Structure formats: C-alpha cells, structure tokens
Amino acid sequence: MKEPLPKGQPVRQAEELDALVIGAGPAGLIAAEVMASAGRSITICEAKPSPARKFLMAGKSGLNLLNAAPLPDQIATYSEAADWLSPMLHAFGPDQIHAWAEGLGEPLFTGSSGRIFPRAMKASPLLRAWLARLDSLGVTLRRGWRWTGGAYQFTTPDGPRQLAPRTTVLALGGASWARLGSDGAWRAHLTARGIACTLFQPANMGFAVAWSDHMIPHFGLPIKGARLIAGAHSLRAEFVLTARGVEGGGIYALSRALREGASLTLDLFPDLSATELDARLARRPAKESRTNRLRKALGLSGARLALVNECTRTPDGATLKALTLPLGAPHPMDEAISTAGGIARAELDDRLMLRNWPGTFAAGEMLDWEAPTGGYLLTACLATGHWAGKHAARYR
C-alpha cells in the first residue's frame, strides 16, 4: 500500500537501506544502538531538527531515569501490560539500564524517594555521550525527515524521498507534547494499513478544579503530608494547587483511576484518627471562629487551611479524613507527561514485529501501555526499544 506524493513533486527512486529507525527518542536510539552493535547498517530518520527533544525536556528539572524498587514491584506498575512487558524488562530492565548509563560515563544516584537520576541531573550530558557512541557505530541520523506514510515516504529538507529498508523499527512516541515531536500522526499511517490502534488518552496529567477567588493567593503552593485516595488506590504524596486545578506527583500517580471516573478524596491527617481530630477540635472555645479553631487545634494554615475552607463547611474529623476534591476534566492530552493507547498488543508478535507488516517492529510509547512517573516510563521505553532492536537485528 503506497500513499501518493504531493502533486507537482518529482518521484525519486526509493533508496535502499539495510535498517531504518523512525524516531530519535529513547526507544529509537536504543534500538539503533542494539542493531548497529550487531553489525547492521542503521539510518535514523527524525522529523525534528534535533533528536530526543522530549527526553531533554524531561531532564530539565532532573532526569528520573529509573526506579530502585524491586523488579517485580516495578513490573506490576504496568497493570494489564505487565505480563507483556515482563520479558523485556527482565532482558533490559533497571539493572541493565543502570550499567548502560554508567557505561556512557554518566554515574547515577538514588534519591530519598527511590527514584534514580544521573549525578549531572540533566539529560543533555547523557544524550551527548549516547549520540557520540551511535556515531562511532556508524549510525546515520537524518534530521528533518518526517514520515508521511506508505513504505516509506518522507518529507525532507531536500523534498520528498522514499526509502526501501530491509527492516524497520518504528519509535515515534505517543501523542503528548506535539511541539517536541510526539504528535501521534503515525496512527493514521498504521490504520491505513489495517493495523489496529487503541485511542490515545492523557496519562500522568493534571485535572481542572473550578476554584473560588479566595484560592488565588495559594496557586503554585504544594499540599504536603496528605494521603490521596482514588478508588482502590491511595498513596501519601504531595501535589500542587494551580490556577487551572491540581498537578504534581500525587495526582499523576492516581491519574489513570481519576481519568476512569474515580473521585479524589484527601486524608489531610493520615497519622491521626477522626476521633482524635474531633477531640482536639472540641477542646477549643465554642465562640472561636472556625478558621481559628482549625488553626489552633490542628495546625492548619496557608494552602491546607484554604483547601479545607474551599471544600467543606463542616470540617469535623470524618471530613478531614476524607475531604472530597471536586475535580473537573483532565488537562489536555498534549500537556500530559505521557499517553495511554497506541498499537494494540494483538497486532504485534512476541518480537514486537507487526503481524501485518513483516520486517517492521515498534517500540516505546507507540505501544498500548501506560505507567506512572517515577522512572517507569523511560525504563519501559528503553526496554521495548532494546527488545525490538535485538529482534530487528536478526531479521533478514
């Protein structure tokens, strides 16, 4: 199945290649490295003028590359995709990625939360070393080459081109942060070939809240020390109040349950019982204002006090242990850290090769899995990219 080139454009003979990778994010780069190390001649086509833009953005405030949790616990975070990803995470999971990063000259350290970062914190030193390694392996990176469909047509700085690779790894990312390259446009190219893709949904995103004006002074401030509950899921984590709603690690960790309709409740005093809270409130003078009673009896102040006043008129112990936060819609998908959805599992064989497109493999966020932040996203992107690259290298 071929898609026509734009009218008025000359048709060039397809350029034959040994192996092609489309997308120069983490999954694509690791696939290219694996294939090149196995002796294949690799060409990477990247739509943007520079590679790994989303990876670099993720590392601006500290690149959370991995997590120190035991591997079985990490695999469980991928929910229904856990059994699918398990062999890939065993083959190239946290331990192997740790050694790989340090082999690039980027030592790692584990933070107090169990998240693992490069000592440099940023993604740029790791990426520079990685690109230098790929260059030493003879990998060619073509920038500004955007796949427009077919097998394989591109717009390029020099006009339309067509490639004829012996094998291909698709690693074009999900559908968030389109300006960085992950726009999900590839989905139309695959569905045109009869390859089923599940709908994209935002993941690890904030949610809207229709705040009253009295919350304005507290925008940008964190809520700390609370337990967040969404359906059967709960955790102690902080989150941030914003003009548009709520964001931050605690919200992202529960975003799937919240996206699927669970309500969000907050236990603002997870170390105290409702009975103890009521007893402390009862000891205050009856004529004292509600705000003073909450402040003096329970130490509530600032953003935490404002949040209580925003969400309830009856702040007793039971309410403070299960304060309902009235969430609206999730923030737009393009603003999400990651996306759910993508190529349906049934469309891929155990090698991550597309059943209806022999010789074409897929990896990274293109696949239909999702995970919370905390290192799990990059771990799975690298693990699936490594797996696809290993099997693509053997394909002739």
N, C-alpha and C positions, 0 to 999 in steps of 0.2 A: 504494500500500500504506500503510494507516494503522494505527497502534497505538492501542488504546483508552486513554482517560484513566482514571485510577484511579476506582473506584466511589465514588459519592457526591459527586463533584466536578462542578460545573456546566460545561457545554461552552460556550465562548465562540466567537464567530465569528472566523475566522482574520484576523489583522491583516496587511494588505498592506504590503509593503516593496519598495523598489527593489532594494537589495542587502544581503545578510546575510553576516557573517563569524562563524563559531562558533569561539571560542578566541582569547584575547588574549595569546598568546605572541608571539615574534618573527615567525614566519611569518604569523600572523593580522594583526598590527599593520601589517606592511609591505604586505600585500595590501590592507588597508583604506586605507592612505595612497595607494597607487597608484590605486585605484579612485576615491577621493574627489578626487584631483588631476585625474582625467579627467572629473569632473563628476557622478559617481554619488552618490546619497544613501545613506550607509553606516550600518548598525546592527551593532555588535559585541555578541554575547552571550557572556559569560564566566561559567562555573559558580562560580568562587571570588569572595569579596568584593572582591578586588583583582586587577589584571591582572599578567601576566608574572612569576609567583612563582618559577618555576624559573629564569628569566633573572636575577632578583635574587639567588637563591641562588648561581648560578654566578659572580656578580660579587662575592660577599662576600670572597673571597680574591684578587681580581684578575680582571677580566673579560677573558678571552682571546677577543677579538672576531674576529681574523683571523690569517693567517699570511703571512710575507713571501716564502715560496718562490715560484718561477716558476709561473705558472698551469698549464702542462702537468703539472708535478710535483704540484700540488695536485689536479688533476682525477684523476690516477692513484690517489690515496688512496681513491677511492670504488669501486675494484675493478670488479666486474661492472656497477655502475651508472654508471661513468664516462661511457660514450657517451650515456647517457640524460640525465645532468645537465649534460653539457658545454655545450650551447647556453644553458642557464640561467645557468651560471657565466660564460660569455662576455658575456651580456647584463647581468647584475648580479652581478659577482664581486668579488674583493678590492679592485680599484681603485675601483669604483663605491661599494662599501660604505664604503671609507675616506673618500671625498669626502662621502658621505651623513652619516656620523657627525660629521665636522668641520663640515658644514653645520648640524648641530644644536648647534654650539658646544662640541663635545667633541673637542679635539685628541688625536691618538693618538701613541704612540711604539712603536718596535720594540725588544724585549728581545734579550739576547745569544743566545737560542735561536731567534730568528726569529719568535717569537710577538708579536703586536701587541695592545696594550692602550690603553684611554683613559688619559690622564695622571692623571685622578682615580682610576683603578684600579677603582672600584666601578661597578656597573651603574645605581645609582639616579639619578645626575645625567643620564645619557643617557636613561633611561626617562622622567624628568620632562619633559625637553625634547621628547621624542617625543610624549608624551601631549598636551602643550600644542599641538604642531603639528597633531595629529589634531583637537583641539578647534577650532582655528582653521579647519580644513577642514570643520567641521560634522559630524564623525563622532560618533555617539551610542554610548556604552558602557553596556550594561546588565549590572550585576553581580548575581551570584547566580542567573543564568539557566542552568539545566542542561538540555542537550538529552536528552530521554528516548526519542528515536526518531521514526519517522514522518517526515512532511514538512510542517511541522517542529513538534513538540510539546516543550514545556519545562515544568519545574517552576520557579517563580519565587517571590520573597518575597510576591507577591500571589496565589499559587495557580497552577493550571495555565493555560498560554497556548498558543496555536497561531499560527504565523506563516506568511505566504504570500509569500516573496520572489520577485522575478523572476530573480535569480541568487544563488548562494551560494558562498562559499569555506569549506571545512572545514579547520581548522587546530588540531586538538585534541591534538597531541603524540603521544608514544609511550606506553610503559607502565611507566615508572620514576618514582619519587618521586610516588606517587599523592597524598600529602598536599598536594603543590604543584599538583596539577591534572592531571597526565599519568597517568591510570589505565587507559587503553586500553578503557574501557567502550564507546566508539563502535564498536568492531569488531563487536559484536553487532547494532548498528543497520544496519551495511552488509551483513553476511552475511544478515540477514533480507530484504534487497532483492536477494539473489543476487550480490552483489559479493564476489569472492574476495579474501581477505586471508591472507598468509602468517603463520605463527605467530610471535609475539614471542619474542625471545631476549635475554638481557642482553648489553650491549656496553660496553666501557670499564669493566670491573669488576675487583674483586679476586678472589683464589682462596683457598680454605681450605688450610691446612697443619696437620697434626697434630704440633705441636711437642712436644718433651720439655720437662721442667720447667727444664732448665738454660738455655733460651732466654728465660725470663720477664724477666730483667733487661734484655734488649735490645729488648723490644717498644717500638715507637714510633721506633726508630732507623733511619736510612737506610743502605742499602748503595750506596756510590758507586764509580765507576771501573770497573764491570764491564761486560762485553758480555753481553747476554741473547740467547739463541738459541731459537727455536721453529720447528721445521721448516725451511723455506727462508728464514725471516725472522730478521733479527738487527739489533741496534742497541746503541749504548752509551748507557746511561741509568741513572738511579738508581731504586730502589724502596724501600719501607718494610716492615719487619717489624712485624706486629701480632699481637695475641693470637689472632686468628682465622686469620691466614695472611699474605698479601702483598698490597700495594696500591701505587699510585703510577704515575707516568708510564710507566716502562719496562714494567710489567705491562699497563697499559691499551693501550699501543701494540701488544702482541702478543696481546691478549685474544681476538681472533677465532680465530687459529691455535690458541691454547690451548683455547678452547671447543670447537673442532672436533677435538680429540684429540692435538695435538702435545704432546710433552714439553718441559719448560723446562730448559735447561742454562745454566750461567753460566761465562763465561770471566773469572775474577777478576783475571787479569793479561794483558789484551789487548795490551800493549806488549812482552811477554816471551814467548819460545818455551818449550815444555815442556822442551827440552834445557837452557836457561839456568836454569830453575827447579830442575831436578834437580841441576845443578851447584852451585847456591847451597846447596841442602839438604845435599848431600854434603860440603860444607866444614865443616859443624858437627860437634862431637864425637859419637861414636857413642852415648855414655852419656846424652846430653842428652834430656830428655823431648820428646815430640812437640810439645807446646804451645810450649816454649821454642825448639825448632828452627824452627817456623813463625814465631814472633815475631821471633827474631833474624836468621834467614836471609832472610825475605821481608817483614818489617814487618807481618805480620798481627797485628791486635789487636782488642779490642772485639767489635762485632757481626759483623765479617767473619770473625774467628777463630772465634767461636761458631758461625757458619753452616757453616764447614768441618768443625768437630768434630761438628756435627749431621748432616751429610750423608755423611761418609765416614770410614772407619777407615784408609784408605791414601792420605794426601794427597801423592801424588807429582805431578810436573809435568803428566802427562797428565790426571790427575783434576782438578787445579786449573784446567786449561784447559777442562774440560767437566764441571763439577760439577752433578749432577742434583738438582734441587729437587723433592721429591715432592709435587706439587700434588693437592689434592682437588677438590671441586666448585666451580664459580664461585659467588661470593656471590649472594644472591637478586636477582632481576630488579628488584625495587622499590628496591634500593640501588645499582643500576648508574647510571652517568652518563648513558647513553643506551640505546636498544634497537635491535636489528635486527628486521626483519619489518615488516609493515604492508600497506597496499593494494598488491596485485600490480600490477606495471608494465602488464601486458596489459589491466588494467581501465581504464586512462587513455589518452586520446588525446594528441597532441603538445602540446596546450594545457594539459594536466593536468586536463581535464574528464573526469568519469566517463562511460564509454561508455553505461552502462545508466541514467544519471540525467542527462539533458541539463540544462545550466544549473548543475550542481553541480561545483565544482572542488575539488581537495585539494592540500595543501602541507605542507612541514615534515616532522617525524618520523612523520607518518601514512604517508608513502610508504615503500616497501620499499627502503631503502638504509641503509648504516651507514658510519661514518668514525671514525678515531682522534681523540683530543683534540688540541689544538694550534691551534684556530681553525676547523677544518674543519666541525665540527658547526653552529656558528652561521652560517658562511658559506653552507652548503647550505640551512639553514632560511630565511635571508633571500633567497637566490637563487630557491628554489622558490616562496616566498611572493610575491615580486615578479612572477615569471612567471605564476603563477595569477591574481594580481590584474590584471595587464595584459590577459590574455585574458578574464577575467570582466568587466572594464570594457567590453569590446566586445560582450559577449553581450546580446542583447535577446530 
